[in-house]
Amino acid sequence: MSRADEIFVKMCRDILDHGTSTEGEKVRPHWPDGTPAYTIKNFCVVNRYDLSQEFPAMTLRKVPIKSCTDEMLWIWSKKSNKVSELGSSVWDEWTGEDGTIGKAYGYQMSVKHQYKEGMFDQVDRVIWDLKNNPFSRRILTNLYVHQDLHEMNLYPCAYSMTFNVTTKPGHDKLILNGMLNQRSQDILAANAWNVCQYSVLLHMIARECDMEVGEFVHVIADAHIYDRHIPIIKELIEREQYPAPKFWLNPEVKHFYDFTKDDVRLDDYQFGPQIKDIPVAI
């Protein structure tokens, strides 16, 4: 069965059984009808996925691999904050009058910074370091820029990605690992989406740098289930589980900036029924 399903079910059961409720507390999120959006949460959930063994797409329900890849590329490749350049509606609630999400996500990736070796934006610096100094312990991105928070329509949730290179006996290529730090996550709406999109990112960066993929580690500071999601989660984690799908990344594409959402695919993918109209707290 899919390892991603096992991890998801264990995490959800632990939150439901042992989590802290925010009911009655002062909370920022609310439902569209104005009702406070309370949660059950656990602090600092750490999930590890071995990408060399299988791709971590849950089978309890379908993960739309092209859509989540499109959002990742919108941030990491297009380095955009313009919602019109994104092929889904996931950011509609946080779109400003100028058509952007403010100085968040892709905007921060586009900013060039001075290094000893020259001017780089954060993505180009990651690629340069992995190619020129792969065993550096300083290969990371950071989107949580305090001086710009007041101009972001939503503070970054998945805010930092750390890359770390290892070796493996019997393998000629270096192994690329990644750790995503996330300050907050809506487990039902976003967990499977984030896990897949950052796993795709590691595959694409590994291709660019002629490496193999290793581990993806997901660190979630506030892992929560919203009150209106609890019945959905309880039904979801009892569903039948299937084997993990096979991940296909277009072998003709060698460079990160050449990838599109159509260069990824999940083959032999079995999954449970889709959940429609998930209420989203804002």
C-alpha positions, 0 to 999 in steps of 0.5 A: 500500500502507499506509504503516503497513505500510511503517513497521512492516516497516522498523522490524522488519527494522532491529531484527532486523538491527542490534538489541542482544540482552539475552540473558544480561543481568539483565532484569525481564520473564519468561514465565509459566513463569518463564523470563527474557524476553529481547529484541532492541532498538533505541534511540529509534525515531521513526516519523511518520504523516501522518494527513491522508493515511491512517489508520495501521492496518497490514494485515499483520494486523487491528488491533481498532480498537474495542478499542484505542479503548476502552482509550484512552477508558478512560484519556483520557475515563473517566480510570479505573484500574478494570479492570472499566470496560475492555472488554478483558482487556489489563490483567488481568495487572496488576490488583490485589486492589482491581480497579485497576491502581494510581495509573497511567494513568487515575488520573493523568489524573483528578488536578486541578492548580492553574494560573493559570486555575484547577483542571484535570486533564491532559486538560481542560487540553490541550483548554482550551489548544488552544482558548484558546492553540493555539500554546502550546509547553506543551500536553502530558500526563505520566503518569510521576509519580515520587512515585506509581510505587511504587503503580502495578502497571506503570510507564507505557509510553506516558507523555507526549503532546505536542500542537502546532498548525501551519497549512497553506496553503489550509486555513482550520482549524488543524492538530493534530499529536501526539507520543507518547513511549513509554519501552518497547514490545513491538513485536509485541503493542503497536505497531499497537495504540498507533499506532491508538489515539493516532491516534484520539485526535488525530482526536477532540481535533481534532473537539473543537477544530474543527481538522484532523489533521496528523502523529502522531509516535511516539517509542519509547525501547526498541523491542524484539522478545521472543525468543519473538516473533521467528519470528512477526515474521519471518513477519508482515513477509513477508505481503502488504500492502494499501491503508490502510483509510478511517477513519470518525469519527461526524460527529454527535459533536462533543465529546471526552467524548461519543465511545465506541468505537462512534463509530469504524470502519475501512472497506474494511479488508483484512488478513492472518490474525490471530495467535492466542495471542501469548505476553505477557511479564510 
